[in-house]
Amino acid sequence: MTTLLTFHLIALGIWIGVVGAEFFIEFDGMKDSESLKMASKLHFATDIWVEIPSFTMVLITGLLMLDESHFQGLFLYKVIFGLLAIFFNVVCVYAVFKRRGYALKNDMEGMASVDPIMKLGGLIIPCFIIAFVISMIFVFR
């Protein structure tokens, strides 16, 4: 295993781990307005310090490992779904930043208006799972 692949896999593990943790942060935020504000604060902090750096590292290392053979067959779908997962994560990060702005203004209606964007960002999970399953096919071949 190359050093680049090692960094890619470590960043991947951190990334999906923080996405899982954020699910629980968001779930706890559904209790009431104060919980939602706290969830907004925690989700923003995890995005800044953990999630954005980890998915950026996954993207960079993944791009550095690409070669011509990866643009055909099943591996191409792995690349596509991996890029889609990153795209939907960026959408979610945008929503988290927007919601934090509303939370700082104590604008609960504004915070609620971001929910559809957050749900769209939630498509990161199926895209990640598909890319991961395809990766496992290549590992166990």
matplotlib code that plots the C-alpha trace (Angstrom):
import matplotlib.pyplot as plt

x = [0.0, 1.4, 1.7, -0.8, -3.3, -2.7, -3.4, -6.5, -7.9, -7.2, -8.9, -11.8, -12.2, -12.1, -14.6, -17.3, -16.8, -17.5, -20.5, -21.8, -21.2, -23.0, -26.0, -26.3, -25.7, -28.5, -30.8, -30.2, -30.9, -34.5, -35.6, -36.2, -35.0, -32.1, -31.0, -31.1, -28.9, -26.4, -26.5, -25.8, -22.8, -21.4, -22.0, -20.3, -17.3, -16.9, -17.2, -14.4, -12.0, -12.6, -15.0, -13.8, -10.1, -10.9, -13.0, -10.5, -7.7, -9.8, -10.4, -6.8, -5.3, -8.0, -7.2, -3.5, -4.0, -6.1, -4.7, -6.2, -7.3, -9.7, -11.8, -13.4, -15.6, -16.7, -13.9, -15.3, -18.5, -16.5, -14.9, -18.2, -20.0, -17.0, -17.1, -20.9, -20.4, -17.9, -20.3, -23.3, -21.0, -20.1, -23.9, -24.4, -21.4, -23.0, -26.3, -24.5, -22.7, -26.0, -27.8, -25.1, -25.6, -29.3, -28.5, -26.2, -29.1, -31.5, -33.6, -35.3, -37.4, -34.2, -32.6, -35.7, -35.5, -32.1, -33.6, -34.3, -30.6, -29.5, -31.7, -30.2, -26.7, -27.8, -27.4, -23.7, -24.6, -25.9, -23.2, -20.5, -21.9, -22.0, -18.4, -17.3, -19.1, -17.5, -14.1, -14.6, -15.3, -11.8, -10.3, -11.8, -11.3]
y = [0.0, 3.4, 6.4, 8.3, 5.5, 5.3, 9.0, 8.6, 5.8, 7.6, 10.7, 8.6, 7.0, 10.4, 11.9, 9.2, 9.1, 12.8, 12.5, 9.8, 12.0, 14.9, 12.7, 12.3, 16.0, 16.8, 14.2, 15.8, 19.2, 18.2, 18.4, 22.2, 25.6, 25.7, 22.2, 23.3, 26.3, 24.1, 21.5, 24.4, 25.5, 21.9, 21.0, 24.2, 23.5, 19.9, 21.1, 23.6, 21.6, 18.0, 17.4, 20.0, 19.1, 15.3, 15.4, 17.8, 15.3, 12.5, 14.6, 15.6, 12.1, 10.5, 12.8, 12.3, 8.5, 8.7, 7.3, 6.4, 3.0, 4.5, 6.1, 2.9, 0.1, -0.3, 1.9, 4.9, 4.5, 4.5, 7.8, 9.3, 8.3, 9.4, 12.8, 13.0, 12.3, 15.2, 17.4, 16.6, 17.2, 20.7, 21.3, 20.3, 22.5, 25.4, 24.7, 24.4, 27.8, 29.4, 28.0, 29.2, 32.7, 32.5, 31.0, 33.9, 36.2, 34.0, 33.6, 30.3, 30.7, 31.3, 28.2, 26.1, 27.5, 25.7, 22.2, 21.3, 22.1, 20.0, 17.1, 17.4, 17.3, 14.1, 12.4, 12.1, 8.9, 6.8, 8.1, 7.3, 3.8, 3.0, 4.2, 2.2, -1.0, -0.7, -0.2, -3.4, -5.2, -4.2, -5.1, -8.7, -9.5]
z = [0.0, -1.0, 1.3, -0.8, -0.4, 3.3, 3.7, 1.5, 3.6, 6.9, 5.7, 4.4, 7.8, 9.6, 7.0, 7.3, 11.1, 11.5, 9.1, 11.5, 14.5, 12.9, 12.3, 16.1, 16.7, 14.3, 15.8, 19.2, 17.8, 16.9, 20.6, 20.8, 19.7, 22.1, 21.1, 17.4, 18.1, 19.9, 17.1, 14.7, 16.7, 17.1, 13.4, 12.3, 14.5, 13.2, 9.6, 10.1, 12.1, 10.9, 8.0, 5.4, 5.9, 5.7, 2.6, 1.0, 1.7, 0.3, -2.9, -3.3, -2.6, -4.8, -7.7, -7.3, -7.5, -10.7, -14.0, -17.4, -16.3, -13.7, -16.3, -17.5, -16.3, -12.7, -11.3, -13.1, -11.1, -7.9, -8.9, -9.9, -6.7, -4.7, -6.4, -5.8, -2.1, -1.9, -3.9, -1.6, 1.4, 0.1, -0.3, 3.4, 4.5, 2.7, 4.6, 7.9, 7.4, 6.3, 9.3, 11.7, 10.4, 11.2, 14.6, 15.5, 14.7, 16.8, 13.6, 14.1, 11.0, 8.9, 10.5, 9.5, 6.0, 5.5, 6.1, 2.5, 1.6, 4.6, 3.3, -0.2, 1.4, 3.1, -0.3, 0.7, 2.6, -0.3, -2.7, -0.1, 0.5, -3.3, -3.8, -0.7, -1.9, -5.3, -3.6, -1.7, -4.9, -6.1, -2.7, -2.6, -6.3]

ax = plt.figure().add_subplot(projection="3d")
ax.plot(x, y, z, "-o")
ax.set_aspect("equal")
plt.show()
